[in-house]
Amino acid sequence: MAHAFTVLGVDREVWLARAGTTYRLQIGDLSLAVVLSPRGDHAHELILHDNSHRVFLARRGDDIHVHLDGDTYLLRYSHSLARFADQSIDEGEAVSRAPMPGSVIAVSVQPGDAVQRGQALLVIESMKMETTINASCDGIVQALHVGLGQTFERDAPLVTLELGTPAP
């Protein structure tokens, strides 16, 4: 699942997915195995690649204060819908692109299908993480650029939608 945070004034998009009993955190080309276990009074044990850290977390609204290794950081969560609400699509289509290299493990739509914003289009797998690719807007599936079991690179087009309101 994609999340966006502002850290030290820089917007960062991160992906978090289950990987067995742990999680996998993807930031750009960096992939980390992550475990975060509560220890009481805002204290947590953070395990990154088998290295344990004591971290203190405090959340207020969309702000997360992190105290780690003697330093304090402010992370501000950015809601996806709010981030993209002001972006206008001036083309007649919307293209869903691969957030990372991987392979297709499930396809939920076919060309010609009417879809609604947020509807699952396909599921991809990358480094044992499953990610659902959802429709970014209402429309009609114009093209599936990948098929079940097919591999792809980061930023490859996966599904193209023709913008419009699907019929009920």
C-alpha positions in Angstrom: 0.0 0.0 0.0 1.4 3.4 -0.9 1.8 6.1 1.7 3.2 9.6 1.4 5.0 11.5 4.1 6.8 14.9 4.3 10.1 14.4 6.1 12.5 17.3 6.6 10.5 19.3 4.0 10.8 16.6 1.3 7.8 14.6 0.1 8.5 10.8 0.1 6.3 8.0 -1.2 6.7 4.7 0.6 5.1 1.3 0.0 4.3 -1.0 2.9 3.2 -4.6 2.4 3.0 -7.8 4.5 5.9 -10.2 3.9 5.0 -13.3 6.0 5.0 -12.4 9.6 6.9 -9.1 9.0 6.5 -6.1 6.6 8.5 -4.9 3.7 9.0 -1.2 3.3 9.9 0.1 -0.1 11.3 3.7 -0.5 12.5 4.2 -4.0 14.9 1.5 -4.9 15.5 0.7 -1.2 13.7 -2.3 0.3 13.7 -3.0 4.0 12.3 -5.8 6.2 10.5 -4.1 9.1 9.0 -5.1 12.4 7.5 -2.5 14.8 6.5 -3.9 18.2 4.9 -1.7 21.0 6.6 -1.7 24.3 4.4 0.7 26.3 4.3 4.5 26.9 4.9 5.4 23.3 8.0 3.1 23.2 8.4 0.6 20.4 11.0 -1.8 19.2 11.9 -1.2 15.6 13.7 -4.0 13.8 15.2 -3.1 10.4 17.2 -5.9 8.6 17.7 -7.7 12.0 19.0 -4.5 13.7 16.9 -3.6 16.8 16.3 0.1 17.7 14.3 1.6 20.6 12.0 4.3 19.1 9.4 6.6 20.6 6.3 7.6 18.6 3.7 10.2 19.3 0.9 10.9 16.8 -1.3 14.0 16.6 -3.6 14.1 13.6 -1.4 13.6 10.5 1.8 14.5 12.4 4.0 11.7 13.7 6.8 12.6 16.0 9.6 10.0 16.0 12.5 9.9 18.5 15.2 7.6 17.3 18.9 7.3 18.3 18.8 10.7 20.1 17.2 12.6 17.3 13.6 13.7 16.8 11.9 13.8 13.4 8.5 15.1 12.3 6.7 13.1 9.7 3.5 14.5 8.2 1.2 12.0 6.6 -0.3 13.1 3.3 -3.6 11.5 2.3 -3.6 10.1 -1.2 -6.9 11.6 -2.2 -5.9 15.0 -0.9 -2.5 14.9 -2.7 -4.1 14.1 -6.0 -7.4 16.0 -5.7 -5.9 19.2 -7.2 -4.3 17.4 -10.1 -6.4 17.7 -13.3 -6.3 15.1 -15.9 -6.4 17.0 -19.2 -6.1 13.9 -21.4 -8.9 11.6 -22.4 -7.3 8.7 -20.5 -5.7 7.6 -17.3 -2.8 5.2 -17.2 -2.0 3.1 -14.1 1.8 2.5 -14.0 3.8 0.0 -12.0 5.1 1.5 -8.8 8.0 -1.1 -8.8 9.2 -4.0 -10.9 7.2 -7.2 -10.5 4.7 -9.7 -12.0 1.0 -9.8 -12.3 -0.7 -12.4 -10.0 -4.4 -11.5 -10.6 -6.4 -9.6 -13.2 -9.9 -8.3 -12.2 -10.9 -6.5 -15.4 -10.9 -6.8 -19.2 -10.9 -4.2 -22.0 -14.4 -2.7 -22.3 -15.2 -3.1 -18.6 -16.7 -0.1 -16.8 -14.8 0.7 -13.6 -15.3 3.1 -10.7 -12.6 5.1 -8.9 -10.9 2.8 -6.3 -12.0 -0.5 -7.9 -9.4 -3.2 -8.1 -7.9 -3.6 -11.6 -5.1 -6.1 -10.9 -2.8 -7.4 -8.2 1.0 -7.4 -8.6 3.7 -9.0 -6.7 7.2 -7.6 -6.1 9.8 -9.0 -3.7 7.0 -11.2 -2.1 4.8 -8.1 -1.5 1.3 -8.1 -3.0 -0.1 -4.7 -4.2 -3.5 -4.1 -5.6 -3.6 -1.6 -8.4 -6.9 0.4 -8.2 -8.7 2.6 -10.8 -7.6 6.2 -10.3 -10.9 7.5 -11.8 -14.2 6.3 -13.2 -13.9 5.0 -16.8 -13.8 2.2 -19.3 -10.8 -0.2 -19.5 -9.3 0.8 -22.8 -6.2 -1.5 -22.6 -4.5 -4.1 -20.4 -0.8 -3.8 -21.1 0.1 -6.9 -19.0 -1.4 -10.3 -18.5 -1.5 -12.9 -15.7 2.1 -14.1 -14.9 3.7 -11.4 -17.0 6.7 -9.5 -15.5 7.2 -5.7 -15.9 9.6 -3.0 -14.9 9.0 0.0 -12.7 6.8 2.7 -14.3 5.6 0.3 -17.0 2.0 1.0 -18.1 -0.3 -1.6 -16.6 -3.9 -0.5 -17.4 -5.2 2.4 -19.5 -8.7 3.8 -18.8 -10.8 6.0 -21.0 -12.1 8.7 -18.7 -15.9 8.9 -18.2 -18.6 7.8 -15.9 -19.3 4.1 -16.2 -22.8 2.9 -16.8 -24.5 1.5 -13.6 
